[in-house]
Each structure stands twice: as C-alpha cells, then as structure tokens.
Amino acid sequence: MIRLLKKIRNSIRLIVGPCLIEKASKEKKGVQANIILLGYEKHSGLRVLQQYGIASVPAPNSEAVALFVGGSRDNGFVVATQGDSGDVPALKEGEVALFSKFGQTILLKEDGSIEMTSSSGETVVVNGDGGSVLINGHLEVKK
C-alpha cells in the first residue's frame, strides 16, 4: 500500500513544473517548444497553449510553466511563458499591454485610449473621447 501511495505522490509531483524554453517554433499544429525542466531534464515537441486571439513564439531562455497530464512526462504542454523581452510598460490597474522584445508596444489605457509605439519611438494615440487621433512621427497616406 505504501509503495502505491509513493507512486501516486511522485506522479502528482510531476504534473506541473517550472521550465525554460530552449527553442520554440511555429509548426502545423501551432507553436511547439523544446524545454528544460529543473535538474536539466529536457523534453521536445511540447505544444505551447496560448490565449485565444493571441499568438507568440517565445524566445529562447523564456521562463515557462509546463503541465504534464496525469504526471506522465510523455504528455506535456507549455501553458504560460514570461520572457525577457525588454522593459515591461508601466501599467495602472486594469490596463493591458502587448509588447515585444523589439520595442513595439500597444497599450489599452485606463482613460480609454489606445497608444501604439513603434521600435523607433513614433507613436499613434487614439483618444478614448471618441474623436482625436494624435500621430507623433512621419505620416504617409497611400491609396
């Protein structure tokens, strides 16, 4: 009985674990990653599950959380990633940012405005008051 309980305990301990993304790439069935778990245990081909409407390919050395169904290391998924993608924008409670390691940001701000910034620092702000658009940078309109 004790042997069975130890086996169950070990399986439970293997269900979730922090890891590093070694490499990730876009494949037919979405993004897949090779990961390194604590103790340098490597696994390849894990699907990276992401929120609906949001897609990214995590950079190498991004921190992640891996889940293994039933505690079996043969059936795993990456469910969350956190990369060193530069400075996280300063946010107020409730605000949302989409940003990359290349310097671009899209901020959904508390005042209802949307602020988009390119890696060169040029910005477009759509004000939440329902009317004005401010462009800080070169404007080119093409047909």
N, C-alpha and C positions, 0 to 999 in steps of 0.2 A: 504494500500500500504506500509506504514512504517513497519507494522508487517511482511509482506512478505520479505522486504529488510533486516530486522533484522534476520529472519530465514536463508536467503541466506548468510548473513555475518557470522553468527555462524557456518554454515556448512563449509564455506571456512576456517575459523579459526581452524576447527577440521581436516583438510586434512593432515597436516604434524605436527609432534611434536617430540621433543627430549624425550628419554626414557632410562631406564636402563634394561638390560637383567636380569631377576630374575632367569631364568633357561632356558637352551636350550638343545635339544636332537635331534639325528638323527632318523627320522621316515620314513615310506614308501615313502612319497611324499617329501623327503628332510629334511632339518633342520627346526624344529619348535621351537618357543620361547614363554615363558611367560614374559611379560614386565610390567614395572611400569612407567606410564607417570607422568608428573608433577601433583602435587595435589594427589599423591598416587592412581591414577586411574589404576587398574590392568586389563590386558587382557591376555588371554591364547590362545595357539594354532596358533599364527601368523607364517606364512611361512617366513623364512629368505631367501631372494633372494640374490644370490651371482653371481659374475662374472663367465662366462663360464670357466671351467677348474680349478677353484679354489674352494676348499671346506673347511669349518671350522665349528666347533661347538663353538660359543662364550662362554667364561667363565662367570659365574655369576658376576654381577656388571659391565659388559662391557657397555660402553655408546653406544647408537644406535639412529637411526632415523627411525621413523615409519611413514608410509603413509597409509591413510585411504581413499579408493576410494569413491568419492562423499561426503566426510566428515562424512560418516557413520562409527561409531566405530565398527560395525559388520563385516566390510570387510577391514581388515588391513594386511599390510606386513611390515617386517623389511627390509630396503634397504641398510643400512650401519652400521657397527659396529666398535668400537675402544676400545680395551681392554687394561688393564694394564698388558701387557704380558712381562714385563721386559724392558730392555733398547732397544729402537729403534736404529738399527745400524746407524752410521754416514754415510750419503749418499751425494754424489755430485749430481748436477743437472742431471736428466735423468737416474740415477741408480735406480735399483729395488731391494727390499729385501723381502724375505719370511722368517718369524721368528716365534718362538713360545715362550710361557711363560716358556718352559722347557730349553731354552738356545740354541737351534739349529738355525742356520741361513744358508740361501742360498743367496748370493749376486751376482747380474748381474752387473758387474762393468764397469765403463767408458772406461777402456782400452780394453774391450772385453773379459776379463777373467771372470771365474765363481769361486767363493770361497764358499766352503761348510764347516761349522764348527759344530762339534757335541757338545753336552752339556758338555762334558769333556774337550773341548778346542782343540781337534785334528782337523786338517784342511786338506782339499784337495783343491788344486787350479789347475784349468785347464786354462792355459795361452791362451790369445787371439792371440798369434802369430802363432797358428796353430801347436804346436808341443809338448811342455813340460807339464808334469803333476807333481806337487810337492805334496808329501804326508808328512804331519807333524804328526807323530804318528805311531802306530804299523800297519804294513801291513801284511795281511794274505790273501793268494790266494788259493781258493779251486776249485776243479774240479767239 
